[in-house]
């Protein structure tokens, strides 16, 4: 029987996404609180190496092999991209601003330190950004993307806090707008147990 060999297609969307993901992972990680201002849109990964107990396994990996396992992966696209105007939208500093916003969320918490976070970021042409983000999330299953929702959320605005408080804000309280949201039935201890179980499997 003749073995069927599938030819490599560099333009396959999975391969295109992988090229973006690999380019990001080749970047040198930088402290999240020491970002120099820059222009452009793109993808990013955030890494944690602190002492929050539920993240012990993840943080240990990132201390032993610098920035090896992201806690969160995201993207920043030009504002016009959601309305079909991405091809001629000017990105400005959207990626830099997004990372700064994340730093502010971390600083607002009562149990995380910005000093324990690093990031990698890659400025990318708009069309490749969603592919790169999707491949990175699929590759690493970051806990803040997969289990502990809400890190990337914004203040919903005045009069719109009837929604449930995100799991992230239950585990890491401090953002003023999240305190106005409806309380979850889950306790911190329950979410921490879920995190430990999730990481014990995803880091195998």
C-alpha positions as CSV (number, residue, x, y, z in Angstrom):
1,X,0.0,0.0,0.0
2,X,1.3,3.4,-1.0
3,X,1.4,5.9,1.9
4,X,-0.5,9.1,1.1
5,X,1.6,12.2,1.7
6,X,-0.2,15.5,2.1
7,X,1.9,18.3,0.6
8,X,2.7,21.2,2.8
9,X,0.7,24.3,2.0
10,X,2.3,27.5,3.4
11,X,-0.9,29.4,2.7
12,X,-3.1,27.1,4.8
13,X,-4.7,29.3,7.5
14,X,-3.3,27.0,10.3
15,X,0.3,27.5,8.9
16,X,-0.2,31.2,8.5
17,X,-1.4,31.5,12.1
18,X,1.4,29.4,13.3
19,X,3.9,31.7,11.7
20,X,2.5,34.6,13.6
21,X,2.5,32.7,16.8
22,X,6.1,31.5,16.4
23,X,7.2,35.0,15.6
24,X,5.7,36.3,18.8
25,X,7.2,33.5,20.9
26,X,10.7,34.4,19.4
27,X,10.5,37.8,20.9
28,X,12.3,38.7,24.1
29,X,9.9,39.1,27.1
30,X,9.8,42.5,28.8
31,X,8.4,43.5,32.2
32,X,4.8,44.6,31.8
33,X,5.4,47.7,33.8
34,X,8.4,48.9,31.7
35,X,6.8,49.1,28.2
36,X,8.1,51.9,26.0
37,X,5.4,53.5,23.9
38,X,5.1,52.2,20.3
39,X,2.7,52.2,17.4
40,X,0.8,49.4,15.8
41,X,-1.8,46.6,16.3
42,X,-1.0,43.0,16.9
43,X,-1.0,40.0,19.3
44,X,0.5,39.6,22.8
45,X,1.1,37.0,25.6
46,X,1.3,37.8,29.3
47,X,3.3,35.7,31.7
48,X,3.1,35.4,35.5
49,X,5.9,34.3,37.9
50,X,4.6,35.5,41.3
51,X,3.4,33.8,44.5
52,X,-0.3,33.5,44.1
53,X,-0.9,30.0,45.4
54,X,-3.3,28.7,42.8
55,X,-0.9,29.6,40.0
56,X,2.1,27.9,41.7
57,X,2.7,25.4,38.9
58,X,2.4,28.0,36.1
59,X,4.6,30.5,37.9
60,X,7.2,27.9,38.7
61,X,7.5,27.1,35.0
62,X,7.9,30.7,34.1
63,X,10.7,31.1,36.7
64,X,12.6,28.1,35.6
65,X,12.3,28.8,31.9
66,X,11.7,32.5,31.5
67,X,8.2,33.3,30.1
68,X,7.5,29.8,28.9
69,X,3.7,29.5,29.6
70,X,1.4,32.5,29.2
71,X,-1.4,33.2,31.7
72,X,-3.2,35.2,29.1
73,X,-3.1,35.8,25.3
74,X,-4.8,38.6,23.5
75,X,-5.0,40.9,20.5
76,X,-5.4,44.6,19.8
77,X,-6.9,45.5,16.4
78,X,-7.6,49.0,14.9
79,X,-10.9,50.4,15.9
80,X,-12.3,50.3,12.4
81,X,-11.7,46.5,12.0
82,X,-15.0,45.5,13.7
83,X,-16.9,47.6,11.1
84,X,-15.1,46.3,8.0
85,X,-12.7,49.1,7.8
86,X,-9.5,47.3,8.8
87,X,-7.8,47.5,5.5
88,X,-7.5,51.3,5.7
89,X,-7.7,51.8,9.4
90,X,-4.7,53.4,11.1
91,X,-3.9,51.4,14.2
92,X,-2.2,54.1,16.2
93,X,-1.0,52.8,19.6
94,X,-3.8,50.2,20.1
95,X,-1.5,47.4,21.1
96,X,0.5,49.5,23.5
97,X,-2.7,50.9,25.0
98,X,-4.1,47.4,25.5
99,X,-1.1,46.3,27.4
100,X,-1.2,49.4,29.5
101,X,-4.8,48.7,30.3
102,X,-3.9,45.2,31.5
103,X,-1.2,46.6,33.7
104,X,-3.8,49.0,35.3
105,X,-6.1,46.0,35.9
106,X,-3.4,44.1,37.7
107,X,-2.3,47.2,39.7
108,X,-5.9,47.6,40.9
109,X,-6.0,44.1,42.5
110,X,-5.3,43.4,46.1
111,X,-3.4,40.1,45.6
112,X,-1.3,40.5,42.4
113,X,1.9,42.6,41.8
114,X,2.7,44.1,38.4
115,X,6.3,43.3,39.1
116,X,5.5,39.6,38.6
117,X,4.3,40.0,35.0
118,X,6.1,39.9,31.7
119,X,4.8,40.1,28.2
120,X,5.7,39.4,24.6
121,X,4.1,41.4,21.8
122,X,4.2,41.5,18.0
123,X,3.0,44.2,15.7
124,X,1.2,42.4,12.8
125,X,-0.7,43.4,9.7
126,X,-4.4,43.5,10.7
127,X,-5.5,40.5,8.6
128,X,-3.2,38.0,10.5
129,X,-4.0,39.1,14.0
130,X,-7.1,36.9,14.7
131,X,-5.3,33.8,13.3
132,X,-2.2,34.4,15.5
133,X,-4.3,34.9,18.6
134,X,-6.4,31.7,17.9
135,X,-3.3,29.6,17.4
136,X,-1.7,30.8,20.6
137,X,-4.8,30.2,22.7
138,X,-5.2,26.7,21.2
139,X,-1.5,25.9,21.8
140,X,-1.3,27.0,25.5
141,X,-4.9,27.2,26.8
142,X,-4.0,30.1,29.1
143,X,-6.0,30.0,32.3
144,X,-7.2,33.6,32.0
145,X,-8.6,32.8,28.6
146,X,-9.9,29.3,29.3
147,X,-11.2,29.3,32.8
148,X,-10.9,32.5,34.7
149,X,-12.9,34.9,32.5
150,X,-12.9,38.7,32.7
151,X,-9.3,39.9,32.7
152,X,-9.8,41.7,29.4
153,X,-13.2,43.2,30.3
154,X,-13.8,46.9,30.4
155,X,-16.1,48.9,32.7
156,X,-19.6,48.4,31.1
157,X,-20.4,52.0,32.0
158,X,-22.9,53.8,34.2
159,X,-26.1,51.9,34.8
160,X,-24.8,48.7,33.1
161,X,-23.5,46.8,36.1
162,X,-26.4,44.3,36.4
163,X,-24.3,41.5,34.9
164,X,-22.5,39.0,37.0
165,X,-19.0,39.8,38.3
166,X,-16.4,38.1,36.2
167,X,-14.5,35.1,37.8
168,X,-11.3,37.0,37.4
169,X,-12.6,39.8,39.7
170,X,-13.8,37.3,42.3
171,X,-10.3,35.8,42.4
172,X,-8.5,39.1,42.1
173,X,-10.7,41.8,43.7
174,X,-10.0,45.5,43.4
175,X,-11.3,46.9,40.1
176,X,-13.9,49.5,41.2
177,X,-16.3,48.8,38.4
178,X,-16.4,45.0,39.0
179,X,-17.4,45.6,42.6
180,X,-20.6,47.1,41.3
181,X,-21.5,44.0,39.4
182,X,-23.8,41.3,40.7
183,X,-22.1,38.8,43.0
184,X,-21.4,35.2,41.8
185,X,-22.5,32.2,43.7
186,X,-19.0,30.8,43.5
187,X,-16.5,31.4,46.3
188,X,-12.9,32.3,45.9
189,X,-12.0,28.9,47.3
190,X,-14.1,27.1,44.6
191,X,-12.5,29.1,41.8
192,X,-9.0,28.4,43.2
193,X,-9.7,24.7,43.3
194,X,-10.8,24.8,39.6
195,X,-7.7,26.7,38.7
196,X,-5.4,24.2,40.4
197,X,-7.2,21.3,38.7
198,X,-7.1,23.0,35.3
199,X,-3.4,23.8,35.5
200,X,-2.5,20.3,36.7
201,X,-3.9,19.0,33.4
202,X,-2.9,21.8,31.0
203,X,0.7,21.9,32.2
204,X,1.3,18.1,31.9
